[in-house]
Amino acid sequence: MRDRAAFKRGVKRLKSMGHEVELDVDALASEQRFAGDDTVRIAAIHRAAASGADIALTSRGGYGLTRILAGIKFKSLDKAVERGTYFVGLSDFTALQLALLAKTRATTWAGPALCEGFGVEGEPDDIMVDCFEDLLMGRGEGTGWRQGPNLGTQKNDYHLKDAVLWGGNLTVLTSLLGTPYFPAISGGILFLEDVAEHPYRIERMLTQLLHAGVLKAQKAIVLGQFTEYQLTPHDKGFKLQSVVDWLRSQIRQPVLTNLPFGHVQTKVLLPVGASVDLVVQGRDALLLWGDEV
């Protein structure tokens, strides 16, 4: 836990919102750059699954889940989801979400982590908080947003039905390709985001997914927020929009942009593994899941 002040603020804020917050006994454990050694972190995940909590919320992202996937008892997490626990997080948490989806088809939620979501100085983002509260109250039925102005030549009025929503952090997702923890999803809606990755690296990872047949197997690709990278004079005009244009030239499926999700304060919560509808009219897009979760 690199920012213990943010951790404490996040816990205090959740309590001020009326929630009962239980901290795992190893929530602040430390081993090298990890939140405890592998055994400690696996045990913490299993305790979360057995806790009966409404929400099992990650404290922060980073790196470390991929190295412990082989030790996780996914059936216990699946049973926890069936009992009503929502597992929520983003970034490195993508590894656990996709592995659980691959092994059991259980639905988890892409959303805030404790520190970057609720532990910020000042007030947390209203949209994120409202989505979080909607999840707890069982009111969340979908999310809408407005795409960027450059839509290309693709069709921009359509309704895609009954597609599995999946995805998350692009780097983590790509690292699972070819492993037992990569979900075999056809006809899905794949959403992606990342942080501190230059557009050429984003294109390189998308190329890997393209060559592996993952992208062409989906009904649509939805790009969220790609932040905290720096262009250089060497790029000579190559930018994120260049990557979007290239991707649209490679596949027939629609490529949407500007989903409010990623390493940003304004983020919606998304049900990873749920069946959704995608409705697009011009720049306006709407994901609907209703009673499916």
C-alpha positions in Angstrom: 0.0 0.0 0.0 2.0 2.9 -1.3 -0.4 5.6 -0.2 -1.7 4.8 3.2 -3.3 8.2 3.5 -5.5 7.5 0.5 -6.4 4.1 2.0 -7.5 5.7 5.3 -9.5 8.4 3.4 -11.2 5.8 1.3 -12.3 3.7 4.4 -13.4 6.9 6.2 -15.4 8.0 3.2 -17.2 4.7 2.7 -18.1 4.7 6.3 -19.4 8.3 6.0 -21.6 7.1 3.1 -23.3 4.7 5.6 -21.4 1.5 4.7 -20.0 -1.0 7.1 -16.4 -1.6 6.1 -14.4 -4.7 7.1 -10.7 -4.7 6.5 -9.0 -8.0 5.7 -6.3 -8.9 8.3 -3.7 -8.6 5.7 -5.0 -5.6 3.9 -1.8 -3.6 4.7 0.6 -6.5 4.4 3.8 -5.9 2.4 6.4 -8.2 0.7 8.8 -6.5 -1.8 6.4 -4.6 -4.2 3.5 -6.8 -3.4 0.6 -6.7 -0.8 2.0 -9.7 1.0 3.6 -12.8 -0.4 1.7 -15.1 -2.9 0.3 -17.3 -0.1 -0.9 -14.3 1.9 -2.6 -12.7 -1.1 -4.3 -16.0 -2.2 -5.6 -16.5 1.3 -7.0 -12.9 1.4 -8.9 -13.5 -1.8 -10.4 -16.7 -0.4 -11.4 -14.9 2.8 -13.1 -12.2 0.7 -15.1 -15.0 -1.0 -16.1 -16.5 2.3 -16.9 -13.1 4.0 -20.5 -12.8 2.8 -19.9 -9.1 2.1 -22.1 -7.3 -0.3 -19.0 -6.0 -2.1 -15.4 -7.2 -2.1 -13.5 -4.1 -3.1 -9.8 -4.1 -4.1 -7.7 -1.5 -2.5 -5.5 -0.6 -5.5 -4.2 -2.0 -8.8 -0.6 -2.5 -9.9 0.8 -5.9 -10.7 0.7 -9.3 -9.0 -2.6 -11.2 -9.7 -1.4 -13.0 -12.8 1.3 -14.8 -10.8 -1.1 -16.3 -8.3 -4.0 -17.3 -10.6 -3.0 -21.0 -10.4 -3.5 -21.0 -6.6 -7.0 -19.5 -6.6 -10.0 -21.7 -5.9 -12.3 -20.2 -8.5 -15.3 -22.4 -7.5 -15.3 -20.6 -4.1 -15.4 -17.2 -5.8 -18.2 -18.4 -8.1 -20.2 -19.6 -5.1 -19.6 -16.2 -3.5 -21.0 -14.5 -6.6 -24.0 -16.8 -6.5 -24.6 -15.8 -2.9 -24.6 -12.1 -3.8 -21.1 -10.8 -3.4 -20.0 -8.3 -6.0 -16.3 -8.3 -6.7 -15.2 -4.8 -7.8 -12.0 -3.4 -9.1 -9.9 -2.4 -12.2 -6.4 -2.4 -13.6 -4.5 -5.5 -12.4 -7.9 -6.8 -11.1 -8.7 -7.6 -14.7 -6.6 -10.8 -14.4 -8.8 -12.2 -11.6 -12.0 -11.1 -13.4 -11.1 -12.7 -16.7 -9.7 -15.9 -15.1 -13.0 -16.2 -13.1 -15.0 -15.7 -16.2 -12.9 -18.3 -18.1 -13.2 -20.8 -15.4 -16.8 -20.3 -14.2 -18.6 -17.7 -16.3 -19.3 -15.7 -13.0 -20.0 -12.0 -13.3 -17.8 -9.5 -11.6 -17.7 -5.7 -11.8 -15.2 -3.4 -13.4 -15.2 -0.3 -11.2 -13.2 1.8 -8.7 -10.6 0.6 -6.3 -10.6 1.9 -2.8 -7.6 4.3 -3.0 -8.0 5.8 -6.5 -11.8 5.9 -6.3 -12.8 6.8 -2.7 -9.4 7.8 -1.2 -8.9 10.9 -3.4 -8.3 14.2 -1.7 -11.4 16.3 -2.0 -14.7 14.8 -3.1 -14.8 11.6 -5.3 -16.5 11.8 -8.7 -20.3 12.0 -8.5 -20.9 9.6 -11.4 -18.6 6.9 -10.0 -20.3 7.2 -6.6 -23.8 7.1 -8.0 -22.9 4.0 -10.1 -21.4 2.4 -7.0 -24.5 3.1 -4.9 -26.8 1.9 -7.7 -24.9 -1.4 -7.7 -25.5 -1.9 -4.0 -29.1 -0.9 -4.2 -29.8 -3.1 -7.2 -30.8 -0.2 -9.4 -28.1 -0.3 -12.1 -29.5 -1.3 -15.5 -27.0 0.2 -17.9 -24.8 3.2 -18.8 -24.7 5.7 -21.7 -22.0 7.9 -23.1 -21.1 10.1 -26.0 -18.4 9.0 -28.3 -15.6 11.1 -29.7 -16.3 13.3 -32.7 -14.4 11.1 -35.2 -16.7 8.2 -36.0 -15.0 7.2 -39.3 -17.0 5.6 -42.0 -18.5 2.8 -39.9 -22.2 2.4 -39.4 -23.5 4.5 -36.5 -27.0 3.4 -36.0 -27.5 -0.2 -34.7 -28.7 -2.4 -31.9 -26.6 -5.4 -30.8 -28.4 -7.9 -28.6 -27.4 -10.5 -26.0 -23.6 -10.1 -26.2 -21.3 -11.0 -23.3 -19.6 -7.8 -22.0 -16.0 -8.5 -21.1 -12.5 -6.9 -21.1 -10.7 -4.4 -18.8 -7.1 -3.3 -18.8 -5.5 -4.0 -22.2 -2.1 -4.9 -21.0 -3.3 -7.3 -18.4 -5.8 -8.9 -20.8 -3.2 -9.4 -23.5 -0.9 -11.0 -21.0 -3.4 -13.8 -20.5 -3.7 -14.7 -24.1 -2.8 -18.3 -24.7 -3.3 -19.3 -21.0 -6.2 -21.1 -19.4 -7.3 -17.8 -17.9 -8.2 -16.1 -21.1 -12.0 -16.4 -21.7 -13.1 -17.9 -25.0 -15.8 -15.3 -25.9 -17.4 -15.2 -29.3 -20.0 -12.6 -30.2 -19.1 -10.5 -27.2 -18.6 -6.8 -26.6 -15.0 -6.2 -25.6 -14.1 -3.1 -23.7 -10.5 -1.9 -23.2 -8.6 0.8 -21.3 -5.1 1.4 -20.2 -2.7 3.9 -18.5 0.8 5.1 -19.3 0.9 3.1 -22.5 2.0 5.0 -25.7 -0.3 4.7 -28.7 2.2 2.5 -30.5 2.2 0.0 -27.6 -1.6 0.1 -27.6 -1.5 -0.7 -31.3 1.0 -3.5 -30.7 -1.3 -5.2 -28.2 -4.3 -4.7 -30.4 -2.4 -6.3 -33.2 -1.7 -9.3 -31.1 -5.4 -9.7 -30.3 -6.1 -9.2 -34.0 -3.7 -11.9 -35.1 -5.0 -14.2 -32.4 -8.5 -13.9 -33.8 -10.0 -12.3 -30.7 -11.1 -9.0 -32.1 -12.8 -10.4 -35.2 -14.8 -12.9 -33.0 -16.6 -10.0 -31.2 -19.7 -8.0 -32.1 -18.1 -4.7 -31.1 -14.9 -3.2 -29.6 -15.4 -0.4 -27.1 -12.4 1.7 -26.2 -12.4 3.4 -22.8 -9.9 5.9 -21.5 -6.2 5.7 -22.4 -4.4 8.2 -20.2 -1.0 9.4 -18.9 1.2 8.7 -22.0 3.4 11.2 -23.7 3.8 11.7 -27.4 7.3 12.6 -28.9 8.6 14.4 -32.0 9.5 11.0 -33.4 5.8 10.1 -33.6 5.3 12.7 -36.4 1.5 12.8 -36.0 1.0 9.2 -34.8 -1.4 9.4 -32.0 -4.3 7.5 -30.3 -6.7 8.5 -33.1 -4.2 6.9 -35.5 -4.6 3.6 -33.7 -8.4 3.9 -33.7 -8.4 4.6 -37.4 -6.1 1.7 -38.1 -8.2 -0.7 -36.0 -11.3 0.3 -37.9 -9.5 -0.5 -41.1 -8.7 -4.0 -39.9 -12.0 -5.3 -38.7 -15.6 -5.1 -39.9 -17.0 -4.8 -36.3 -17.8 -1.3 -35.0 -15.1 0.3 -32.8 -16.6 2.7 -30.3 -14.7 5.3 -28.3 -14.8 7.4 -25.1 -16.4 4.9 -22.8 -16.1 6.6 -19.3 -14.0 3.9 -17.8 -10.3 3.5 -17.0 -7.7 5.2 -14.8 -9.8 8.3 -14.5 -12.1 9.7 -11.8 -15.3 9.7 -13.8 -16.0 6.0 -14.4 -19.0 3.8 -14.6 -19.3 0.3 -13.3 -19.5 -2.5 -15.8 -20.7 -6.1 -15.3 -17.9 -8.3 -16.7 -19.4 -11.5 -18.0 -23.0 -10.3 -18.1 -25.2 -10.4 -21.2 -25.8 -6.9 -22.5 -27.4 -4.9 -25.4 -25.5 -2.2 -27.2 -27.6 0.6 -28.8 -25.8 3.2 -30.9 -27.3 6.3 -32.5 -24.7 8.6 -34.0 -22.2 9.5 -31.3 -24.6 8.3 -28.5 -24.0 4.8 -27.1 -25.9 2.9 -24.5 -25.1 -0.4 -22.8 -28.0 -2.1 -21.2 -28.0 -5.1 -18.8 -31.1 -4.8 -16.7 -32.0 -8.0 -14.8 -29.2 -10.0 -16.3 -26.9 -9.4 -13.3 
